[in-house]
Amino acid sequence: MITELGRLVATGMLIAALGLQIPAAQATGVDAQDLPEPTSEMLARSVTVWDPASSVQVWDPATSVKAVEQVETKDGETTISLATDILFTPDSSTLPASASAKVESLLSKVPKGAEVEVNGHTDSVKGSIDNKALSTDRAKAVSSVLKKVRPDLKPKVAGLAATQPAVREDPKDPASFAANRRVEVIYAN
């Protein structure tokens, strides 16, 4: 429900925003002398006090910025897990040139002539593209960079969709879904 005073204020703001020069009585049909005098309670409710101590959030890049890759070595095998949210746009398997350069730098540590698994993974959410096809196409995109930069390597490509999640997905935590969207490059040391 819009009060008369609220309607008058809104009309005045619109007139001011449009830069119009219209006397208040003409614009609203009410003489300014007919408006009620605002009470101290009305004025107090119209003011919001801003407290910077409770309103400003500090951004910490150390905890906010995620690397494109995570590298884990275990039992003589190294897994480079590439976050596809950073490498690819949603429902896409096209690697931008900047991502290709990053993938190239990560492959420098792979032993010469190694067999390499390139596995694509998705979350369990159904998108506009089938998850199996999307995970396969993303793995192929990373594999094509691998073949170009390191023709000595022998890649095996697989699209695993959501069959091997990295974490349990939690509908209340979007990061759990993002953690499962990845391409893994696995090789023996």
matplotlib code that plots the C-alpha trace (Angstrom):
import matplotlib.pyplot as plt

x = [0.0, 1.5, 0.8, 0.0, 3.4, 5.2, 3.4, 4.3, 8.0, 8.2, 6.6, 9.1, 12.0, 10.8, 10.4, 13.9, 15.4, 13.9, 15.3, 11.8, 11.1, 7.5, 6.1, 5.3, 1.6, 1.3, 3.1, 1.3, -2.0, -1.2, 0.1, 3.4, 1.7, -0.9, 1.8, 2.2, 5.2, 7.5, 7.8, 11.1, 10.0, 9.5, 12.8, 14.6, 13.1, 14.2, 17.9, 20.1, 23.3, 26.2, 28.6, 31.8, 33.1, 30.1, 29.4, 32.8, 34.0, 37.8, 38.8, 41.6, 43.1, 44.9, 41.6, 39.5, 41.6, 41.8, 44.6, 43.8, 45.5, 46.1, 49.0, 49.1, 51.8, 50.9, 52.3, 54.5, 51.7, 51.1, 47.7, 47.3, 43.7, 42.6, 39.6, 37.3, 35.4, 38.5, 39.6, 36.2, 33.0, 29.9, 28.9, 31.9, 35.0, 37.0, 40.2, 41.2, 44.8, 45.7, 44.5, 46.6, 49.7, 49.0, 48.5, 51.7, 53.7, 52.2, 53.3, 57.0, 57.4, 56.0, 58.7, 59.7, 57.6, 55.2, 51.8, 49.3, 45.7, 43.5, 40.2, 37.3, 34.9, 31.6, 29.3, 26.0, 23.9, 22.4, 23.3, 22.4, 25.1, 25.3, 27.8, 29.5, 30.0, 31.1, 33.6, 35.0, 35.3, 37.1, 39.5, 40.2, 40.8, 43.5, 44.9, 45.3, 47.4, 49.4, 50.0, 51.0, 53.5, 54.7, 54.4, 56.5, 53.7, 51.1, 47.7, 44.6, 41.5, 38.4, 35.2, 33.9, 31.1, 30.0, 31.0, 34.1, 33.3, 36.2, 33.9, 30.3, 28.0, 26.0, 23.1, 23.8, 27.5, 28.1, 31.9, 31.2, 29.8, 32.7, 35.3, 33.9, 34.2, 37.7, 40.1, 42.8, 46.2, 47.6, 51.1, 53.6, 56.7]
y = [0.0, 3.3, 6.2, 9.6, 10.9, 8.0, 8.8, 12.4, 11.6, 9.2, 11.7, 14.4, 12.0, 11.2, 14.8, 15.6, 12.6, 13.8, 17.3, 18.9, 22.3, 21.9, 23.6, 21.1, 22.1, 21.6, 18.2, 16.6, 18.5, 19.3, 22.5, 22.1, 23.8, 20.9, 18.3, 17.1, 18.1, 15.0, 13.8, 13.0, 9.3, 9.5, 11.2, 8.6, 5.7, 7.3, 7.3, 4.2, 4.4, 2.7, 0.8, 0.1, -2.4, -4.7, -3.9, -4.2, -7.6, -8.1, -10.1, -12.5, -13.7, -16.5, -18.1, -16.7, -17.4, -21.0, -22.3, -23.8, -27.0, -29.2, -31.7, -34.7, -37.5, -40.7, -44.3, -43.4, -41.8, -38.1, -36.6, -33.1, -32.1, -29.2, -27.2, -27.1, -24.1, -22.1, -23.8, -24.0, -21.9, -23.8, -26.6, -26.0, -28.0, -25.3, -24.4, -20.8, -20.1, -18.9, -22.2, -24.1, -22.3, -23.3, -27.0, -26.9, -25.6, -28.4, -31.1, -30.2, -32.5, -35.6, -38.2, -38.6, -41.3, -41.8, -43.3, -40.6, -40.9, -37.9, -38.3, -35.8, -35.6, -33.6, -33.0, -34.8, -31.9, -32.4, -29.6, -28.7, -31.2, -34.8, -35.1, -38.2, -36.3, -33.1, -35.0, -36.8, -33.7, -31.8, -34.6, -34.6, -30.9, -31.2, -34.3, -32.4, -29.8, -32.6, -34.2, -30.9, -30.0, -33.4, -35.8, -38.3, -39.0, -41.6, -40.3, -42.5, -40.4, -41.2, -39.3, -40.5, -37.9, -38.1, -41.7, -40.8, -37.7, -36.1, -35.0, -35.7, -33.1, -31.0, -29.0, -26.2, -25.9, -25.0, -25.6, -29.3, -29.5, -27.4, -29.7, -32.6, -30.7, -31.4, -33.0, -35.2, -35.9, -39.0, -40.5, -42.7, -41.1]
z = [0.0, -1.0, 1.3, 0.1, 1.4, -0.3, -3.6, -3.4, -2.6, -5.5, -7.9, -6.8, -7.3, -10.8, -11.6, -10.3, -12.1, -15.4, -14.7, -15.0, -13.5, -12.3, -9.2, -6.5, -6.4, -10.2, -10.2, -7.4, -7.2, -3.6, -2.2, -0.2, 2.8, 2.9, 3.5, 7.1, 9.1, 9.5, 13.0, 14.7, 14.5, 10.7, 10.3, 12.5, 10.4, 7.2, 8.1, 7.9, 9.8, 7.9, 10.1, 8.1, 10.7, 10.1, 6.5, 4.7, 3.8, 3.4, 0.4, 0.9, -2.4, -0.6, 0.2, -2.7, -5.8, -7.0, -9.2, -12.5, -11.4, -8.4, -8.5, -6.3, -6.3, -4.6, -4.9, -7.9, -9.9, -10.5, -11.1, -12.5, -11.9, -14.1, -13.0, -16.0, -14.6, -15.2, -18.5, -20.3, -20.5, -19.4, -21.8, -23.9, -24.8, -26.6, -24.8, -25.1, -26.1, -22.6, -21.1, -23.7, -22.5, -18.9, -19.9, -21.9, -18.8, -16.6, -19.1, -18.8, -15.8, -17.5, -18.2, -21.8, -23.6, -20.7, -21.1, -20.0, -19.1, -19.8, -18.1, -18.3, -15.4, -14.9, -12.0, -11.8, -13.1, -16.6, -18.9, -22.5, -23.6, -22.4, -19.6, -21.2, -24.4, -22.6, -20.4, -23.5, -25.6, -22.8, -22.3, -26.0, -26.0, -23.3, -25.1, -28.3, -26.5, -25.0, -28.5, -30.0, -27.2, -26.3, -29.3, -27.4, -24.9, -25.4, -24.3, -23.5, -23.5, -21.5, -20.7, -17.3, -16.8, -13.1, -12.5, -10.3, -8.3, -6.4, -3.6, -2.5, -4.1, -1.6, -3.1, -0.6, -1.6, -5.3, -4.7, -4.3, -7.8, -9.2, -7.6, -9.7, -13.0, -14.0, -16.5, -14.9, -16.5, -14.9, -15.4, -13.7, -12.3]

ax = plt.figure().add_subplot(projection="3d")
ax.plot(x, y, z, "-o")
ax.set_aspect("equal")
plt.show()
